[in-house]
Amino acid sequence: MHLAWAKGGTAVKSSSTGLKGVTREDMFVHGHGACPGCGYAATAKNIAKILGPETVIYVPASCLVVFGALYPISAWKVPYIYSAFENTGAVITGLRAAYRHRDIKANVVGMAGDGGTFDIGLQALSGAAERNEDVIYVCLDNEAYMNTGIQRSSATPFGAWTTTTPAGAVIQGNRRFKKDIAAIVAQHEVPYVATLSVAHFSDFVRKVEKAKGMSGFRFLHCLTPCVPGWRIEPSKGVSINRLAVDTGMWTLYEVENGAPRVTYKPRDITPVTEYLQLQGRFRHISEEDVRTLQSWLCRKWKAHYDEDVKEPPCVLAPRKAELGHDGDPLHGV
């Protein structure tokens, strides 16, 4: 998919109420069992806080189930439902129908991980999006199946270590590039798709508020660093989130009624090595794989920002044999 990106400055101005519109009351409270520095917990907490008390949350199998609500204890102060791994799109569809039947106004929200969104739950997600169900689907993306032991998902970045893509003599971490799930959802012609990062909090708040104020299917894709899965220091999550944007590993944009727009653009691309060196999951990565990943990011930068990258770091292109497909690491992005 190639999106005709709108040009603009480093950030999008908005008439949204921004931080002033956020309630002071937490809907996901302290005392849960998440790891210190968990990006998943911080993102879920802030989204729930912005959405407010008139919200119902569905969570499938994921870390958020384990650390957020193990019977009889729950960190949620809003109605909360848990069901099977693959069911997010279906369950929030049913919740919306039930609330509509009872004439109850509420934000119906599903919060699923990348495994439950990119892979196992893709069919139900696609169905809900195609029907334009009046729900908010949040993907909390920590780039692997962290809850079950750090297995690879189709959100896992190229070169990353997981327990199913180990670094050894035969393979050197994950050999595939991350699936562009936001672009896939946008192809369903839904009202709103956005990517978020807690490191860019004003942008984060504006997008959640916008989704809250709209109707129809809304998809929020959030990067959520995982301390044990990414092998990072607990205090580095926000810094890594920021570097993900600065290196091009994560682009902040929104697609509103079919019109894509970048909402934040770094001044210059930061070499991907600065992002990789903070994460133990890339400790093994070879110089050749770094060049392959950097080339992919430079092409992605050009596609999203319509701007050629000055050398360095964009020097060498990858060989076809290393990619396992037609040689274009963007796959048509």
N, C-alpha and C positions, 0 to 999 in steps of 0.2 A: 504494500500500500504506500502510495506517495501522497502526502498531505500538502496542499498549497498553503504553506505557512505565511501568516501575516507578519510583515516587518514591523519593527518597533524599537524602542529603547531598551534599557536594562530591566525595566519593570513596567507593569501595566497599572495605570491609575484607575481607581475605582471609587464609586460613590457609596460603597458598602459602609456599614457602621464600623466594620473592622473590630479592633480589640475592645472598643467601648461597648459593643453589643453582646459581649460574652458574659454569661452569668457567673457569679462568684461561687456558686454551689457546684461541687463535683457530683457527677452522676456515676462515676467509677472511683471508689474511695480507696484510701490507704489500707494496708493490712493484708493485701493480696500476696500471693507467693511468687511473683515474677523475680527473675534474676535482677540484681542491682544493675542499673544502666540499660534495662530492657527497652528497646525502641518500640516494640509491639505494645507494651503497657502504656508508655508515654503517649503514643499516637491514639490509642483507643480512648484513653482518659480525656485527652483534649477534644477529640471529635464528639464524645458524649457530652462534655461540658458545653460545647457550642450548640449542640442540638437541643439541650435542655430537658426538663422533666417530662414533657409530652412526647416521649419516645419509647418505642419497644425495640429490644435488641435480640436478634437471633445470631447465635454463634455455632458453627459446626465443629467437628473434631479439630482441635488446634491447641497451641499453647494457651490461648486465651481461655479456653474451657478449663484447663488444668489449674492455672494459677488464679483465675478470676472467680470461679464458682464451683467449688467442690462441696456437695451437700454434706452438712446443712449450712455451710458458710458461703456467702456471696459478697463480692465487692460492688455489685450493681445496686443502684438506688432507683432503677427503672425496671419495668417488666423485662424478664430475660428468659429465653427459650434455647434449649440445646437439643439437637437431633443428629442425624447421620452426616457423615463427611461430605457427601456429594449433593446435599439437599438445599443449599442456601437459596438459590433462585426459586425453587419450588415452595419452600416454607414461607419466605417473605411474600410470595404471591398469595398464599393462603391467608397469611396474617392480614394483608391489605384487604382481601375480600371480606374477612370476618369483621374488621373494623369498619369497613364501608357499610356492611349489613346492619351494624349496630349504630351507625351514624356517629362514630367516635373519631375525632380528629387526633392524629398522632403521626409522628415520623416513624415509618416502618423501615428498619435498618438491618441489613445483614453484614456481619463482620467476619470475613473468611480470610484464611492465609493464602499464600500463593499456590500451595498444593491443592487446596479446596477450590481454587479459582482457575488457575492456568490448566490444571490437569483433571482431577477427579470430579470437580463441580462444573466443568466447562459447558456440558450439555444443558444443565438447569439454568446456568447463567445466560447462555445464548437464548434459551426459550423465554426467560423473563424479559430480556432486552428486546427481543423481536416483538413481543406483545406490548412493549412499552408500559410495563407494569409501573404503578405509581409508588416506587420504592427507592431507597438509597442503598446501593451495594458498595461496601468498602472492602477493598483488598489490602490487607496488611501483609506486605511483601518482605519477608526476610530471606528469600531466595533459596529456600530448601525446605524439606520436611523436618523441621527442627524438633517438633514434639515427639517424633517417633525415633529420633536418633541421627539426625543430620543427613538424610538421604537427598540425592539430587532431585530437583524438579525442573520443569521447563523454564523456570524463572532463574535458575542458577547461572551465573555469568561464566563466560569462557575462561578456562584455566583454573577455576576454583576447586579446591579440595572439598569433597564430601565423603561419607563412608561408602557410597556406591560409585564414586569417581575418585579413588585414592590416587595419591602421587607415588609412583613407583617406576620400575623399569619398563613396564608395558605401556602404561598411560600416564600422562602428567596432568591429572585433574580433569575437569569437565571439558569435553571437546566441542560442545555446541554453544551457539550464541543465544542470549536471552530472548524468549518469545515476546513480541510486542503486543501484550494483551490489551493495552488501552486502545491501540489502533484497531484491533479486532472488534472490540466493543463499539468503537465509533462507527465501524462499518454497518452496524445495525441501525444507524440513523436515529439514535436516541437523543433526547434533549441535551444531556450534559455528560461529558467525560472530562476528568481532570487528573493530573498527577500532582502529588503533594510531598513536601519535606518539612519536618518540624524545625529544620535549621533555617528555614525561610518562613517565619511564623506569621507575619502579616499576610503573606500570600496564602498560607495554610488556612488561616481564619476566613479570609475572603472567599475562598473556594468552598469551604464547608457551609458558610452562611448562604452562598449563592445556591448550592444544592438544596439546602433547607427551604429556601424560598421558592423553589420551582416545583413543578409536578411532572409526572412521567418518570421514566427510568433514568437514574443518575448514578454514575460510576466514579468512585474516588479511589485512585491507585496510590498507595502510600509506601514509601521505602522505609523499612523498619529494621535497622541493624540488630543483629543477634549476638550477644556477648560470647556464649560458648560456640555457636555455629560459625561465626566469623573469626573467632579467636582474637578478640579485641579487648582492650582495657575498658572497664565499665564506664569510665569517664569520657571516652572518646566517641560516643555514639553521635552526638550532634556535629562534631568536627568532621567525622566520616561522612555524615549526610551532606554537609556543605561541600566537601571535596568531591562527592559523587556528582554534584551539579557542576562544579568548576572543571572537572575533567571530561564531562560529557557522558559519564556513565548513567546519569539520570537527567532528563530534560523536564523542566517545569513548564507545562502548557495546559491549555484547556480547549475543548471542542464543544462549542455551544451552538446547538441547532445546525450542526454540520460545518460550522466555521471554525477552523483551528487557529489558535493564537498562542504564541510563546508569551509566558507571563514573567519570566525572568531570564536574562541572558548575561552570562559572565562576560567580562571585558575581553579576556583572552582565555584560550584553552590551557589548562594546567596539565603537565605531563601525567599520564596515568600512574606512573611509578609512585607518585606522592600519595595516591589513594591505596595502591596495593601494599605498600610497605607498612601500613598500620594494621594489616590484617594477616593473621597467621594462616588463613586458608589459602593465601597466595605465596606462602613462604618458599615453596618449591619452584615457582614459576621461572621458566627459562627466558633468556634474553630474546630468543626467537619468538616465543609465545607473547612476550611483552610487545614486540614489534607488530605481531598479528593483531593483538587487541588494540594497540594504539592506532593502527591503520583503520580498523573498524570504527573507532571513535571519531577519527578525523572525517570519515565519510558521513557518519551520523551527524556530526557538527555541521557539515555543509548542507545536508538535507534539512535539518531543523532550523538553522539560523541563516541559511542562504549566504554563507560567508566562507570563503576559503581560509584555511588555517595557515598561518605563517610558519615556515620551518625554522628551527625544530618546534615541536616534536614529530611532525608529520613528514616522515622521510621515506620509509620503506613500505611497499605494499606486500601483503601476504601472498604466498604461493598457493595455487589451487589445491595441491596435494595436502596442504595442512588444513584446509577448510572442509573437505569432504563434500563439496557441492560445486556450483558453477564458477566459483572464484569471487563472487560478489558478497562480501560479508554482511551487507545490509539486507540481503534478500528482498530488494525492492522498496525499502523504506524511503 
